[in-house]
Amino acid sequence: MTGTAELIRGHWTRGEPGREAPQQLVIALYRWWVVAMALKIAGATWDICWHFKWLRDDLAPPHLINTVGTVIVLGLVVFHTYTGIGADRATLRWMQWGLGIFLVAAPLDVINHRVNGLDITAWSPSHALLYLGTGLMSIGLIRGWAQHGRGDRYQYPIACFLWFTVLDNFLFLNQHQEYGVLGLAAWDRGTPYAEDILLQFAADDLGRPLDRIAVEYFTLPVPDWVYPSWAVLTGLGTLLLARRLVGRKWTATTITAGYLAFRCVAWGLLAAADFPISTVPFFLLAGAVAIDLSFQLAARIRPLVGAVAVTAVSYAALSVQETYLAAPPSDYWSAAYVVVLLAGLWWFVQFLLDTEIGRRLTSRAQMTTGARESTTPSP
């Protein structure tokens, strides 16, 4: 820490993006990014179950934890921007736009709650801006670490964690249904998780008496096709991209196992503290394994065969989990269009990374954003 602080003081001078700096300093900056994103994820994980128990509070502990992470992110982006260290121009733009959108979305979300009362669904416009800002920051981090993390002994674990942040950011929306299905079951048992004032607030927001319909509106506000479709297309789509760009065997499985381990630890801690609990999407592990195995197929058939295998395995695992454990209600017929969209996504990724036309388009996009490095073939 002392050595890093001295390096920071010694390099606190104005510089252009991509400026040369000691590797020790650059690695330290990205490790602080890991700390910041871990705090933001921890705060967000606690926050969603908080809203299934109590009315919203701007200064609730989960918000404060998330704010600490955001303050660290702000300091890091300021350092990258002023000194030009640790990020080329394109990477810096991803970080700046992500932070900027997040900082605009946070007060908008507060205003939204003040004007509209309880913002019941996680799928609201103000929340979408928060997810978008976090996602753009994660893209910048992945890009920056790919350039500067080579040779570090924690290069692969940190790369997996950064992809974990993208996965968590996408799947955070599905947690509303994962908490909601158990919240509705608790109401049916006569032991609701939420306080009476929150349930009454939700009923008033719907304009009806406090009954099961009002509680279901609060706990499961989106159609049943959303949960499995979003999990496969965005969650497993993220893992597909991670496997392709990181290039190591079992990368998708490793990231998913880490995500599920985190969710299980969070589940235990929240349950011990008497907070509402959620289902955990264990079915994603089957889809991740299918993604890793699909990379053994020939490239020309991989998008179609892989999409069919991943979709079929994921939906089957979700059905097993719903039968023997617990899972949000799902429309399994949605697999018919999900497999088509996943195959298209898979083909598009492969087209950009494997074909000469795709590489030219990618190279041209990098030139227009001011990127200095050339595109390199993925493993």
Legacy VTK file of the C-alpha trace (Angstrom):
# vtk DataFile Version 3.0
C-alpha trace
ASCII
DATASET POLYDATA
POINTS 379 float
0.000 0.000 0.000
2.807 2.404 0.870
4.643 1.694 -2.376
1.454 2.121 -4.401
0.676 5.432 -2.687
4.157 6.710 -3.548
3.700 5.661 -7.175
0.347 7.466 -7.332
1.840 10.669 -5.922
4.804 10.410 -8.246
2.620 10.006 -11.336
-0.088 12.552 -10.503
0.671 14.660 -13.568
-1.361 15.389 -16.676
-0.990 12.829 -19.437
-2.645 11.462 -22.546
-4.607 8.164 -22.464
-2.298 5.179 -22.870
0.576 6.858 -21.059
3.396 4.551 -20.016
3.597 3.782 -16.292
5.103 1.160 -13.967
3.267 -2.151 -14.190
2.970 -2.217 -10.404
0.892 0.970 -10.461
-1.378 -0.169 -13.288
-2.049 -3.540 -11.632
-2.786 -1.790 -8.330
-5.349 0.454 -10.037
-7.221 -2.521 -11.466
-7.174 -4.310 -8.135
-8.834 -1.253 -6.622
-11.409 -1.560 -9.368
-12.064 -5.100 -8.140
-12.606 -3.762 -4.599
-14.961 -1.047 -5.842
-17.065 -3.390 -7.980
-17.224 -5.964 -5.179
-18.651 -3.288 -2.855
-21.188 -2.223 -5.464
-22.304 -5.816 -6.030
-22.529 -6.506 -2.283
-24.619 -3.384 -1.742
-26.938 -4.169 -4.654
-27.419 -7.781 -3.496
-28.436 -6.626 -0.032
-30.566 -3.819 -1.464
-32.987 -5.966 -3.435
-33.939 -8.139 -0.463
-34.179 -4.987 1.673
-36.967 -3.758 -0.619
-38.859 -7.018 -0.140
-39.032 -6.323 3.594
-39.197 -2.583 4.209
-40.224 0.590 2.469
-37.472 2.368 0.585
-34.950 4.465 2.517
-32.452 6.659 0.657
-29.824 6.172 3.395
-30.361 2.447 3.910
-27.143 0.472 4.654
-27.150 -1.292 1.251
-27.202 2.093 -0.490
-24.307 3.286 1.641
-22.188 0.235 0.753
-22.923 0.778 -2.918
-22.043 4.458 -2.516
-18.622 3.604 -1.048
-17.905 1.495 -4.121
-19.102 4.302 -6.400
-16.837 6.834 -4.642
-13.832 4.554 -5.248
-14.871 4.223 -8.903
-15.097 8.012 -9.163
-11.580 8.395 -7.786
-10.213 5.779 -10.194
-11.866 7.323 -13.253
-10.550 10.754 -12.257
-7.037 9.299 -11.947
-7.236 7.494 -15.303
-8.625 10.626 -16.969
-6.118 13.106 -15.556
-2.968 11.014 -15.788
-3.794 8.851 -18.821
-2.396 5.836 -16.953
-3.961 2.383 -17.173
-6.406 3.065 -19.990
-6.235 3.883 -23.671
-8.698 6.359 -25.136
-11.418 3.816 -25.992
-11.193 2.085 -22.597
-11.364 5.444 -20.847
-14.483 6.410 -22.791
-16.283 3.241 -21.660
-15.382 4.022 -18.037
-16.347 7.696 -18.286
-19.663 7.104 -20.004
-20.535 4.307 -17.593
-19.790 6.407 -14.526
-21.534 9.445 -16.001
-24.739 7.527 -16.743
-24.690 5.957 -13.282
-24.232 9.323 -11.562
-27.136 10.781 -13.558
-29.354 7.739 -12.952
-28.897 7.682 -9.160
-30.681 11.008 -8.438
-33.239 10.264 -11.162
-34.066 7.031 -9.330
-34.531 8.948 -6.064
-36.837 11.424 -7.826
-38.740 8.575 -9.451
-39.405 7.009 -6.057
-40.489 10.332 -4.578
-42.887 11.039 -7.453
-44.257 7.550 -8.149
-43.982 6.037 -4.697
-42.884 2.417 -4.553
-41.003 1.487 -7.726
-42.213 -2.093 -7.642
-40.416 -3.701 -10.540
-36.654 -3.958 -11.090
-37.418 -3.342 -14.773
-38.038 0.413 -14.474
-36.390 3.108 -16.685
-34.377 4.636 -13.837
-33.116 1.217 -12.797
-32.248 0.443 -16.421
-29.962 3.486 -16.480
-28.198 2.226 -13.344
-27.635 -1.166 -14.971
-26.475 0.479 -18.206
-23.928 2.637 -16.393
-22.525 -0.311 -14.455
-22.406 -2.436 -17.596
-20.446 0.164 -19.565
-17.922 0.465 -16.731
-17.491 -3.313 -16.731
-16.848 -3.340 -20.482
-14.138 -0.732 -20.031
-12.596 -2.752 -17.219
-12.545 -5.959 -19.245
-10.937 -4.139 -22.144
-8.355 -2.431 -19.933
-7.450 -5.577 -18.024
-7.029 -7.530 -21.276
-4.383 -4.976 -22.256
-2.603 -4.505 -18.929
-3.208 -7.709 -16.956
-0.954 -10.004 -18.940
1.795 -11.432 -16.772
0.054 -10.731 -13.479
-0.335 -13.852 -11.355
-4.003 -13.030 -10.836
-4.681 -12.270 -14.481
-7.177 -15.099 -15.013
-9.059 -14.792 -11.686
-9.469 -11.037 -12.137
-10.611 -11.537 -15.744
-13.232 -14.009 -14.499
-14.336 -11.580 -11.789
-14.763 -8.757 -14.291
-16.951 -10.998 -16.454
-18.760 -11.949 -13.237
-19.685 -8.251 -12.819
-21.300 -8.266 -16.263
-23.175 -11.489 -15.492
-24.378 -10.178 -12.128
-25.453 -6.880 -13.693
-27.655 -8.664 -16.245
-29.069 -11.282 -13.881
-29.798 -8.715 -11.177
-33.082 -7.973 -12.946
-34.136 -11.617 -12.654
-33.666 -11.481 -8.902
-37.006 -9.692 -8.609
-38.745 -12.889 -9.699
-36.364 -15.036 -7.641
-37.275 -13.152 -4.471
-40.852 -12.709 -5.558
-41.747 -16.382 -5.966
-40.687 -17.134 -2.382
-42.262 -13.913 -1.144
-45.610 -14.949 -2.622
-45.237 -18.421 -1.102
-44.585 -16.818 2.294
-47.794 -14.797 1.933
-49.731 -17.980 1.057
-48.348 -19.616 4.234
-49.543 -16.675 6.292
-45.998 -15.597 7.218
-45.164 -12.783 4.763
-41.588 -11.518 4.630
-42.621 -7.903 4.099
-43.850 -5.576 6.805
-47.544 -4.668 6.727
-46.778 -1.063 5.756
-44.909 -2.223 2.633
-47.676 -4.625 1.607
-50.326 -1.963 2.127
-48.249 0.516 0.147
-48.037 -1.977 -2.725
-51.808 -2.542 -2.596
-52.499 1.203 -2.583
-50.160 1.625 -5.533
-52.316 -0.881 -7.443
-55.518 0.754 -6.176
-57.056 -2.326 -4.570
-57.371 -3.915 -1.103
-54.507 -5.907 0.365
-55.112 -9.385 -1.046
-53.246 -12.062 -2.975
-53.655 -10.232 -6.280
-51.954 -7.156 -4.834
-49.139 -9.243 -3.348
-48.645 -11.119 -6.622
-48.466 -7.795 -8.458
-45.714 -6.731 -6.064
-43.750 -9.998 -6.093
-44.107 -11.219 -9.704
-44.851 -8.186 -11.877
-43.516 -9.401 -15.257
-44.803 -12.114 -17.644
-43.596 -15.688 -17.143
-41.624 -15.740 -20.418
-39.264 -13.006 -19.203
-37.359 -15.006 -16.588
-36.009 -17.907 -18.705
-35.573 -15.777 -21.830
-33.529 -13.135 -20.030
-31.434 -15.730 -18.179
-30.433 -17.547 -21.360
-30.027 -14.627 -23.769
-28.211 -12.190 -21.474
-26.791 -14.427 -18.728
-25.586 -17.299 -20.870
-24.924 -14.893 -23.738
-22.439 -13.113 -21.462
-20.795 -16.433 -20.608
-20.557 -17.295 -24.302
-18.730 -14.039 -24.971
-16.478 -14.531 -21.945
-15.509 -18.029 -23.063
-14.734 -16.758 -26.545
-12.661 -13.734 -25.520
-10.838 -15.162 -22.509
-10.082 -18.266 -24.532
-9.501 -20.761 -21.731
-11.347 -24.054 -21.277
-14.157 -24.087 -18.715
-14.199 -20.296 -18.394
-18.000 -20.131 -18.615
-18.327 -22.868 -15.997
-15.799 -21.182 -13.702
-17.563 -17.802 -13.823
-20.960 -19.412 -13.246
-19.711 -21.511 -10.337
-18.274 -18.367 -8.754
-21.548 -16.505 -9.268
-23.622 -19.308 -7.740
-21.196 -19.634 -4.815
-21.594 -15.901 -4.166
-25.387 -16.180 -4.318
-25.347 -19.111 -1.890
-23.129 -17.254 0.594
-25.367 -14.184 0.308
-28.426 -16.416 0.788
-26.986 -17.832 4.010
-25.981 -14.453 5.426
-29.322 -12.841 4.603
-31.285 -15.780 5.996
-29.243 -15.658 9.207
-30.049 -11.945 9.513
-33.781 -12.651 9.035
-34.023 -11.024 5.614
-36.139 -12.380 2.755
-34.492 -15.150 0.752
-34.523 -15.914 -2.962
-34.208 -18.881 -5.214
-30.716 -19.377 -6.662
-30.459 -20.004 -10.446
-28.567 -23.298 -10.248
-29.853 -24.215 -13.728
-27.362 -21.733 -15.208
-24.520 -24.114 -14.385
-25.889 -26.688 -16.824
-26.046 -24.041 -19.544
-22.489 -22.892 -18.792
-21.143 -26.436 -19.069
-22.976 -26.796 -22.381
-21.310 -23.588 -23.629
-17.830 -24.831 -22.716
-18.451 -28.225 -24.321
-19.853 -26.574 -27.468
-16.444 -25.075 -28.160
-15.254 -28.598 -28.991
-17.502 -28.504 -32.073
-16.367 -27.384 -35.514
-16.718 -23.614 -35.922
-19.113 -23.838 -38.891
-21.776 -25.741 -36.933
-21.066 -24.357 -33.470
-23.576 -21.445 -33.420
-26.585 -23.581 -34.421
-25.764 -26.807 -32.581
-24.423 -24.935 -29.579
-27.520 -22.735 -29.302
-29.825 -25.758 -29.466
-27.798 -27.639 -26.855
-27.449 -24.689 -24.471
-31.125 -23.735 -24.691
-32.379 -27.303 -24.300
-30.087 -28.094 -21.365
-30.862 -24.789 -19.612
-34.631 -25.089 -19.915
-34.517 -28.733 -18.826
-32.396 -27.847 -15.786
-34.779 -24.991 -14.947
-37.716 -27.419 -15.060
-35.896 -29.819 -12.720
-35.062 -26.978 -10.330
-38.665 -25.741 -10.354
-39.893 -29.269 -9.599
-37.480 -30.295 -6.856
-36.238 -26.995 -5.374
-37.820 -23.681 -6.300
-37.760 -21.328 -9.268
-39.882 -18.469 -10.600
-42.806 -19.432 -12.842
-41.543 -19.791 -16.405
-43.067 -20.114 -19.850
-41.145 -23.021 -21.365
-42.541 -22.391 -24.849
-40.297 -19.313 -24.940
-37.441 -21.719 -25.769
-38.725 -21.748 -29.379
-37.635 -18.166 -30.039
-34.805 -18.062 -27.494
-32.881 -20.736 -29.416
-33.175 -18.687 -32.627
-31.992 -15.482 -30.955
-29.133 -17.267 -29.179
-27.988 -18.862 -32.433
-28.019 -15.434 -34.080
-26.030 -13.928 -31.219
-23.524 -16.795 -31.345
-23.099 -16.452 -35.097
-22.620 -12.673 -34.805
-19.904 -13.060 -32.160
-18.161 -15.676 -34.265
-18.495 -13.494 -37.370
-16.840 -10.507 -35.668
-13.991 -12.491 -34.174
-13.248 -15.113 -36.817
-13.856 -13.551 -40.229
-11.791 -11.015 -42.104
-14.855 -8.794 -42.652
-15.641 -8.866 -38.948
-12.050 -8.025 -38.027
-12.056 -5.098 -40.466
-15.281 -3.750 -38.990
-13.891 -4.127 -35.478
-10.630 -2.462 -36.464
-12.497 0.440 -38.090
-14.634 0.900 -34.957
-11.504 1.006 -32.819
-9.955 3.621 -35.119
-12.997 5.869 -34.852
-12.880 5.746 -31.052
-9.194 6.541 -31.012
-7.953 3.120 -29.984
-4.216 2.753 -30.460
-3.831 -1.003 -30.400
-4.646 -3.281 -33.337
-7.126 -6.131 -33.191
-5.547 -9.449 -32.289
-7.098 -12.843 -33.096
-8.840 -14.489 -30.167
-7.601 -17.887 -29.034
LINES 1 380
379 0 1 2 3 4 5 6 7 8 9 10 11 12 13 14 15 16 17 18 19 20 21 22 23 24 25 26 27 28 29 30 31 32 33 34 35 36 37 38 39 40 41 42 43 44 45 46 47 48 49 50 51 52 53 54 55 56 57 58 59 60 61 62 63 64 65 66 67 68 69 70 71 72 73 74 75 76 77 78 79 80 81 82 83 84 85 86 87 88 89 90 91 92 93 94 95 96 97 98 99 100 101 102 103 104 105 106 107 108 109 110 111 112 113 114 115 116 117 118 119 120 121 122 123 124 125 126 127 128 129 130 131 132 133 134 135 136 137 138 139 140 141 142 143 144 145 146 147 148 149 150 151 152 153 154 155 156 157 158 159 160 161 162 163 164 165 166 167 168 169 170 171 172 173 174 175 176 177 178 179 180 181 182 183 184 185 186 187 188 189 190 191 192 193 194 195 196 197 198 199 200 201 202 203 204 205 206 207 208 209 210 211 212 213 214 215 216 217 218 219 220 221 222 223 224 225 226 227 228 229 230 231 232 233 234 235 236 237 238 239 240 241 242 243 244 245 246 247 248 249 250 251 252 253 254 255 256 257 258 259 260 261 262 263 264 265 266 267 268 269 270 271 272 273 274 275 276 277 278 279 280 281 282 283 284 285 286 287 288 289 290 291 292 293 294 295 296 297 298 299 300 301 302 303 304 305 306 307 308 309 310 311 312 313 314 315 316 317 318 319 320 321 322 323 324 325 326 327 328 329 330 331 332 333 334 335 336 337 338 339 340 341 342 343 344 345 346 347 348 349 350 351 352 353 354 355 356 357 358 359 360 361 362 363 364 365 366 367 368 369 370 371 372 373 374 375 376 377 378
